[in-house]
Amino acid sequence: MTKEEYRLYIDEIITRVEKARLAVSSHHIVKIVAASKYVDSQAVKKLYEIGQRAFGENRVQDLRKKANELEDLPLEWHFIGSLQKNKINNLLDINPFLFQSLDSLELAYELQKKLQKRDMVLDTLLQINSAKEESKHGFLPEVAKDAFYEIRENCPNINLKGVMSIGAHTDDKEKIKQSFDTTYKIFQDLENVSICSMGMSGDFELAIECGSNMVRLGSIMFPGGIK
């Protein structure tokens, strides 16, 4: 795929995002985060060259490697994977633009300790397991709101900017929609939040329809791995 072909391909995805957001409201803005976990730094650079700025990684070591290799580019790095407590310092060394996957109180309190020691503040999203799937991390919907305010009150170095969730793992569109609706309702009930991160390559249009203003698109942004 030539650079121009790639640009046209990405334009088609942006058009789909635009169509979905306009169906919600002309005032509804949606940010695309390119999830680059399966591609190398060169693929990230090629997407950057046609206008993408925000990229998400699932593993701290991959984020560090790509951030170092591409340090000359003004990229906005998001951490979107499950964070192990023993990797907190490694993540804070990178100081990502946004940590999207705070999935437990235990992690929140450990993160707060490390942030306080460094006199750092980290923009963060609360991960909600809205489909209640055992394979997924995150707070269950019925405790998410209380957990959000507990963290906001007791962890001042964690700047909670909103919520994140992954749609239900099923081909049943109605169940996926229900999981997004559940997350969005929690988002609406929270005070002083701005980000509702929902939707990936296979379901982003539905997520936007349900209120998402940030989508995490992986494979669709890197067709064939884009070498």
C-alpha positions in Angstrom: 0.0 0.0 0.0 1.5 3.3 -1.1 1.4 6.4 1.2 -1.5 7.9 -0.8 -3.4 4.6 -0.8 -3.0 4.4 2.9 -4.1 8.0 3.4 -7.3 7.3 1.4 -7.9 4.1 3.4 -7.6 6.0 6.7 -9.8 8.7 5.3 -12.5 6.1 4.8 -12.3 5.1 8.5 -12.4 8.8 9.6 -15.5 9.2 7.4 -17.1 6.3 9.2 -16.3 7.9 12.6 -17.7 11.2 11.3 -20.9 9.7 10.1 -21.4 7.9 13.4 -20.7 11.0 15.5 -22.9 13.2 13.4 -25.8 10.8 13.9 -25.4 11.6 17.6 -24.9 15.3 17.3 -22.9 17.8 15.2 -21.4 18.9 18.6 -20.3 15.4 19.5 -16.5 15.1 19.1 -14.8 11.7 18.8 -11.0 11.1 19.2 -9.3 8.1 17.5 -6.5 6.4 19.4 -4.6 4.0 17.2 -3.9 0.8 19.1 -0.5 -0.2 17.9 0.2 -3.4 19.9 0.6 -5.6 16.9 2.8 -3.4 14.8 6.3 -2.0 15.0 7.6 1.6 15.3 7.8 2.0 11.5 4.1 1.3 11.2 3.4 3.9 13.9 5.5 6.4 12.0 3.7 5.8 8.7 0.4 6.4 10.3 1.8 9.5 12.0 2.9 10.8 8.6 -0.7 10.9 7.4 -2.0 12.7 10.4 -2.5 10.3 13.4 -1.2 11.6 16.7 -2.7 9.4 19.5 -1.4 5.8 19.9 -2.2 3.2 22.5 -0.2 0.3 23.8 -1.2 -2.7 25.9 2.2 -3.6 27.4 4.5 -1.3 29.3 7.6 -2.7 27.7 6.2 -2.2 24.2 5.1 1.3 25.0 8.6 2.2 26.4 10.3 0.7 23.3 8.2 2.6 20.8 8.2 5.8 22.8 12.0 5.7 22.9 12.3 4.8 19.2 9.9 7.6 18.2 10.9 10.2 20.8 11.5 12.8 18.1 7.8 12.7 17.0 5.1 14.6 18.9 3.1 11.5 19.7 0.4 11.2 22.4 0.8 7.9 24.1 -2.0 6.1 25.9 -1.6 3.0 28.0 -4.7 0.8 27.4 -3.7 -2.6 28.8 -3.9 -4.2 32.2 -1.2 -2.7 34.5 0.6 -5.0 36.9 1.7 -3.3 40.2 5.3 -4.2 39.6 5.2 -2.2 36.3 3.9 1.0 37.8 7.3 2.7 38.0 8.1 1.7 34.5 4.9 3.3 33.3 5.5 6.5 35.2 9.0 6.7 33.8 7.2 7.1 30.4 4.6 9.5 31.7 1.9 8.6 29.2 -0.7 11.2 28.1 -3.5 9.0 29.5 -3.7 5.8 31.5 -7.0 4.3 30.3 -7.3 1.1 32.3 -7.4 1.6 36.1 -9.2 -1.6 37.0 -9.1 -2.1 40.8 -8.9 -0.1 44.1 -5.8 -2.1 45.0 -4.0 -0.8 41.9 -5.3 2.7 42.5 -3.8 2.9 46.0 -0.5 1.5 44.9 -0.4 3.9 41.9 -1.2 6.8 44.3 1.8 5.9 46.5 4.2 5.9 43.5 2.8 9.1 42.1 3.0 10.9 45.4 6.7 9.9 45.8 7.4 11.4 42.4 5.2 14.4 42.9 3.4 13.5 39.7 -0.2 13.6 38.6 -1.5 11.0 36.0 -4.6 11.5 33.9 -6.5 8.3 34.2 -9.7 6.5 33.2 -11.6 4.0 35.3 -12.1 0.7 33.5 -15.6 -0.7 33.8 -16.4 -4.4 33.1 -19.8 -3.5 31.9 -20.5 -6.9 30.3 -19.5 -8.7 33.6 -17.2 -11.1 31.7 -14.7 -13.1 33.7 -12.1 -12.7 30.9 -12.1 -8.9 31.3 -10.6 -6.6 33.9 -12.4 -3.6 35.5 -15.0 -2.6 38.1 -18.4 -4.1 37.9 -21.1 -1.6 37.0 -22.8 -1.7 40.4 -19.6 -0.6 42.3 -18.0 1.6 39.6 -19.5 4.9 40.7 -18.6 4.4 44.4 -15.1 3.3 43.4 -14.6 6.3 41.2 -15.4 8.7 44.0 -13.3 6.8 46.5 -10.3 7.1 44.2 -11.0 10.7 43.5 -11.2 11.5 47.3 -8.3 9.4 48.5 -5.9 9.4 45.5 -5.3 13.1 44.7 -2.4 12.3 42.3 -4.7 10.2 40.1 -6.7 12.7 37.9 -9.8 10.7 36.9 -11.0 12.1 33.6 -13.7 9.5 32.8 -14.3 5.9 32.0 -13.2 3.1 29.7 -14.8 -0.2 28.8 -14.6 -3.0 26.2 -17.8 -4.1 24.5 -19.3 -7.5 25.3 -17.5 -10.3 23.6 -20.3 -11.6 21.4 -21.8 -11.4 17.9 -25.1 -10.3 19.5 -25.3 -6.6 18.6 -27.9 -6.0 21.3 -25.7 -7.4 24.1 -22.8 -5.2 22.9 -25.1 -2.2 22.8 -26.3 -3.0 26.4 -22.7 -3.1 27.6 -21.9 0.3 26.0 -25.2 1.8 27.3 -24.3 0.6 30.8 -20.9 2.3 30.7 -22.3 5.5 29.2 -25.0 5.7 31.9 -22.2 5.5 34.6 -20.3 8.2 32.7 -23.3 10.5 32.7 -23.8 10.0 36.4 -20.2 11.1 37.3 -19.2 14.7 37.9 -16.4 16.6 36.2 -15.5 14.0 33.6 -14.9 14.4 29.9 -13.8 11.1 28.4 -15.9 8.0 27.7 -13.6 5.6 25.9 -15.5 2.8 24.2 -15.3 1.0 20.9 -12.7 -0.9 19.0 -12.2 -1.9 15.3 -15.3 -4.2 15.2 -17.8 -2.1 17.1 -16.7 1.6 17.1 -19.7 2.9 15.2 -22.1 1.3 17.7 -20.0 2.6 20.6 -20.2 6.2 19.2 -23.9 5.8 18.8 -24.1 4.9 22.5 -22.1 8.0 23.5 -18.4 7.2 23.2 -16.1 10.1 22.5 -12.9 8.1 22.3 -12.4 5.0 20.2 -9.4 2.6 20.3 -8.9 1.3 16.8 -6.2 -1.4 16.3 -6.3 -3.8 13.3 -8.4 -1.6 11.2 -5.8 1.2 11.3 -2.9 -1.1 10.3 -4.2 -3.3 7.5 -1.8 -6.2 7.0 0.4 -4.9 9.7 1.6 -2.0 7.4 5.3 -2.9 7.1 
